[in-house]
Amino acid sequence: MKEAKGVVDRQGAVPLYHQLFLTLRDEITSGQRAYGSAVPTELDLVQIYGVSRITARRCLDELANSGLVERRRRIGTRVIFQTPVRPLEANIDQAVDSLVAFGQNTQVRVIDIAEEAAGPAVAQRFGLPAGAALVRAVRVRSLDGAPLGEVVSYVPARLGPLITRENLTTKPMLALLRGAGIGIGHARQTIAAVSADAALTAALEVEPRAPLLRIERLVSDSAGQPILLTIAHYRADRYQITLDLGAAGGGDAGALGTQVHS
């Protein structure tokens, strides 16, 4: 199993096994690790996070005791948590307008732009084989000089020429796609509560394990082809989402809005 190198805070007060538990718990409850999917083995966790096998075993035991995974000898550990939430529908045009306006009202610092081979989870979102070329862009959005959220976006390699530091500094990603004549046909957004790991703690200037809102959004064009995957982590003390709901059959299913706090 190949996964990104994990980050733990070895100087913090939270025990390493519990840091790993919180990280995997958030990945499971936010839907990153789907029901029935395999969880890293003890040896995987040792290699990914550089911890002892005892630490890895205690982490997996805590996940099992919490009812999130099931451990079976010779079969491995698999996710048994199923989210009970049903999807809500919202008007895509109003949602895109709201997201573009939000992007224009915050400041952005581009951290990195690179073409890279997609990992299995990201490639699956695009319906591509693992290792397919995607462009990955990392930004930090701020308001009034203070970090608001870290945003990681992926687009197909063919859209790479649009993704430059100058463009991302001056325009939101959705505005760039619209400006290139790409119609937005559909988007699926998942919002979950997670806690800040060591890397996000530093990027967003928050306390270790501070609450964050994780927003994953997969945008498809008018032909139904995925063109943008965004995974953002926003500070829960500075960011909130509103959804105006109407009666069934009353026209728009809902309108999405975002608010930030200074």
TORDO-561537 format. One line per field, with one value per residue (C-alpha): x negated, y negated, z negated; residue in three letters. Coordinates in steps of 0.001 Angstrom, whole numbers, plus 500000, padded with zeros to 6 digits. Each point is the difference from the previous one (the first is absolute). Example, Ala and Ser with C-alpha at 12.3 -4.5 7.8 and 13.67 -1.06 7.14 Angstrom:
u <- 487700, 498630;
v <- 504500, 496560;
w <- 492200, 500660;
r <- ALA, SER;
***
This chain:
u <- 500000, 498508, 501190, 498682, 497489, 501894, 499240, 500122, 499004, 497320, 499595, 503695, 501943, 502303, 498632, 498910, 502481, 502849, 498765, 500126, 503439, 501335, 498541, 501498, 503264, 500371, 499215, 502676, 502770, 499421, 500359, 496390, 499890, 503225, 502011, 498335, 496662, 496737, 498232, 496181, 498432, 497759, 496950, 501518, 500481, 496437, 498692, 502341, 499641, 496684, 501487, 499501, 502111, 501400, 501237, 501548, 501728, 501452, 501345, 501792, 501349, 501471, 501663, 501508, 501182, 501695, 501999, 498321, 498100, 500072, 496790, 499884, 497067, 498676, 502495, 498803, 501723, 502937, 502260, 503453, 501153, 502781, 500964, 503733, 500229, 502118, 498908, 501738, 500471, 499075, 500139, 496636, 499950, 500697, 497462, 497270, 500766, 499723, 496699, 498524, 501046, 498453, 496727, 499931, 500550, 497050, 496258, 498109, 496385, 498935, 497850, 499331, 501059, 498785, 500987, 499914, 501157, 503375, 500338, 502763, 502570, 499631, 499826, 503215, 501834, 499080, 500738, 496335, 497464, 497591, 496914, 501866, 498595, 501817, 499027, 500055, 500173, 499692, 501099, 500672, 502942, 499910, 502282, 498715, 496487, 500866, 500208, 503501, 499473, 497653, 501298, 498623, 501387, 499484, 500785, 499299, 496569, 501597, 501190, 496510, 499327, 502813, 498456, 497273, 498964, 501170, 503420, 500579, 498950, 502522, 502919, 501790, 499592, 503658, 499696, 496982, 501980, 502939, 497693, 498583, 503496, 500503, 503611, 500661, 502606, 499973, 498136, 500067, 498844, 499365, 499459, 498619, 498585, 496369, 497099, 496784, 496965, 496473, 499744, 503360, 499257, 496975, 501644, 503124, 498370, 502373, 499589, 499111, 503109, 502133, 503372, 500072, 502590, 498862, 501706, 499536, 501545, 499960, 501069, 501011, 500423, 503215, 499119, 499733, 496207, 498206, 497813, 499208, 499522, 499527, 499195, 500019, 499516, 501460, 499689, 503272, 499634, 499913, 502116, 503572, 502321, 503668, 502587, 503298, 502666, 503288, 503144, 500064, 501145, 499478, 497286, 496375, 499131, 497730, 497386, 496541, 498172, 496834, 499149, 496695, 499278, 497214;
v <- 500000, 496693, 496918, 496531, 499724, 499263, 497206, 500325, 497573, 501798, 497108, 499556, 501119, 502315, 503595, 501202, 502882, 497574, 497610, 502883, 500998, 496449, 499791, 503306, 499292, 496731, 501721, 502615, 497726, 497438, 502684, 500068, 503655, 501552, 502782, 503337, 498515, 501282, 498118, 499844, 502931, 499619, 500187, 497422, 497563, 500582, 499125, 497070, 498272, 501292, 501333, 503262, 503048, 499809, 496456, 501156, 502961, 497816, 497576, 502785, 501451, 496608, 499746, 503464, 499160, 496886, 502073, 498465, 503036, 503759, 501971, 503593, 502340, 500844, 497549, 496718, 496883, 498503, 496986, 500849, 496409, 498781, 496346, 499526, 496699, 499727, 497491, 496638, 498356, 496402, 497814, 500405, 496526, 498237, 502193, 499238, 496267, 500131, 501889, 497619, 496990, 501561, 500542, 496399, 498656, 501830, 499825, 503006, 501114, 502686, 502613, 502435, 500974, 503256, 502695, 503348, 503581, 500341, 502324, 502633, 497970, 496819, 501885, 501843, 496675, 499145, 503478, 500400, 502744, 499485, 498173, 497864, 496484, 497244, 496461, 499339, 496480, 499116, 496614, 498364, 497596, 497165, 497272, 496814, 501428, 503177, 503509, 501207, 503296, 502215, 500984, 502848, 500339, 502523, 499541, 502169, 499396, 498518, 497043, 499449, 496799, 498266, 500788, 497417, 498068, 496737, 501409, 501631, 496857, 497842, 502348, 502918, 503365, 500136, 496542, 501214, 502965, 497814, 497511, 502828, 500747, 503149, 500438, 501196, 502746, 501637, 499999, 502276, 498530, 501793, 498118, 501613, 498973, 501037, 499011, 498289, 502237, 498670, 498691, 498177, 498662, 498215, 498877, 498546, 498733, 501879, 502096, 503680, 502037, 496854, 500593, 499464, 500276, 502359, 499275, 502344, 498852, 501880, 497821, 501423, 498179, 499823, 503356, 501648, 500342, 499192, 496929, 498800, 501664, 497645, 501084, 497091, 499711, 496846, 498704, 500683, 496812, 497791, 501729, 501219, 501256, 499145, 501773, 498252, 502681, 499669, 502130, 503065, 499114, 496330, 499431, 499924, 502844, 497808, 497271, 500425, 497170, 499537, 497595, 499149, 498364, 497535;
w <- 500000, 501086, 498164, 499332, 497202, 496822, 497570, 496216, 497260, 498012, 497571, 499225, 496948, 501965, 500070, 503431, 500078, 499337, 502702, 502472, 498721, 500492, 503501, 501130, 498197, 501904, 503298, 499298, 498714, 502783, 502666, 501180, 498988, 501218, 498399, 500679, 501024, 498589, 497219, 499882, 498184, 496991, 502274, 502375, 497106, 498830, 503469, 500631, 496629, 498707, 496755, 498120, 500682, 496469, 500756, 503285, 498330, 497245, 502610, 501894, 496749, 499112, 503423, 499502, 496472, 501401, 502471, 503061, 501271, 499707, 499582, 501267, 499952, 503478, 501557, 498575, 498710, 501878, 499492, 498613, 499384, 502291, 500053, 499361, 501908, 503148, 502676, 500364, 503380, 500746, 503088, 501761, 501602, 496699, 498234, 502545, 499826, 496196, 500123, 502578, 497918, 496902, 501851, 501185, 496478, 498431, 500580, 501345, 499687, 502449, 498271, 502830, 503520, 501521, 502455, 498237, 500214, 498305, 497033, 500048, 498032, 502081, 503305, 499116, 499610, 503599, 501312, 500948, 499296, 497114, 501210, 502564, 500388, 498095, 499066, 496243, 498585, 496308, 498660, 496649, 499901, 497487, 498730, 498374, 499983, 498074, 501528, 500748, 501779, 501971, 503433, 502122, 503527, 502792, 503696, 503075, 501526, 503138, 497888, 498606, 502038, 498072, 496621, 499519, 496898, 501567, 500903, 496623, 498148, 501855, 500781, 498302, 501717, 501073, 501576, 502000, 501310, 500927, 501710, 502121, 501280, 497929, 498922, 496461, 500095, 496576, 496690, 496983, 496708, 496729, 496737, 496869, 496638, 499498, 497761, 501057, 500382, 499565, 503585, 499916, 496529, 501441, 503254, 498355, 496789, 497696, 496877, 500461, 500804, 500312, 501717, 503762, 502748, 502768, 503311, 502951, 503278, 503321, 502936, 503391, 503287, 502026, 501595, 496581, 500002, 496706, 500458, 496477, 496629, 497075, 496452, 497576, 496248, 498433, 496467, 498204, 497959, 503117, 502635, 500299, 502739, 500433, 502161, 500681, 500396, 501869, 499983, 502235, 503508, 499340, 502573, 498887, 497662, 497975, 500148, 498563, 498272, 497981, 497199, 498387, 496670, 499314;
r <- MET, LYS, GLU, ALA, LYS, GLY, VAL, VAL, ASP, ARG, GLN, GLY, ALA, VAL, PRO, LEU, TYR, HIS, GLN, LEU, PHE, LEU, THR, LEU, ARG, ASP, GLU, ILE, THR, SER, GLY, GLN, ARG, ALA, TYR, GLY, SER, ALA, VAL, PRO, THR, GLU, LEU, ASP, LEU, VAL, GLN, ILE, TYR, GLY, VAL, SER, ARG, ILE, THR, ALA, ARG, ARG, CYS, LEU, ASP, GLU, LEU, ALA, ASN, SER, GLY, LEU, VAL, GLU, ARG, ARG, ARG, ARG, ILE, GLY, THR, ARG, VAL, ILE, PHE, GLN, THR, PRO, VAL, ARG, PRO, LEU, GLU, ALA, ASN, ILE, ASP, GLN, ALA, VAL, ASP, SER, LEU, VAL, ALA, PHE, GLY, GLN, ASN, THR, GLN, VAL, ARG, VAL, ILE, ASP, ILE, ALA, GLU, GLU, ALA, ALA, GLY, PRO, ALA, VAL, ALA, GLN, ARG, PHE, GLY, LEU, PRO, ALA, GLY, ALA, ALA, LEU, VAL, ARG, ALA, VAL, ARG, VAL, ARG, SER, LEU, ASP, GLY, ALA, PRO, LEU, GLY, GLU, VAL, VAL, SER, TYR, VAL, PRO, ALA, ARG, LEU, GLY, PRO, LEU, ILE, THR, ARG, GLU, ASN, LEU, THR, THR, LYS, PRO, MET, LEU, ALA, LEU, LEU, ARG, GLY, ALA, GLY, ILE, GLY, ILE, GLY, HIS, ALA, ARG, GLN, THR, ILE, ALA, ALA, VAL, SER, ALA, ASP, ALA, ALA, LEU, THR, ALA, ALA, LEU, GLU, VAL, GLU, PRO, ARG, ALA, PRO, LEU, LEU, ARG, ILE, GLU, ARG, LEU, VAL, SER, ASP, SER, ALA, GLY, GLN, PRO, ILE, LEU, LEU, THR, ILE, ALA, HIS, TYR, ARG, ALA, ASP, ARG, TYR, GLN, ILE, THR, LEU, ASP, LEU, GLY, ALA, ALA, GLY, GLY, GLY, ASP, ALA, GLY, ALA, LEU, GLY, THR, GLN, VAL, HIS, SER;
***
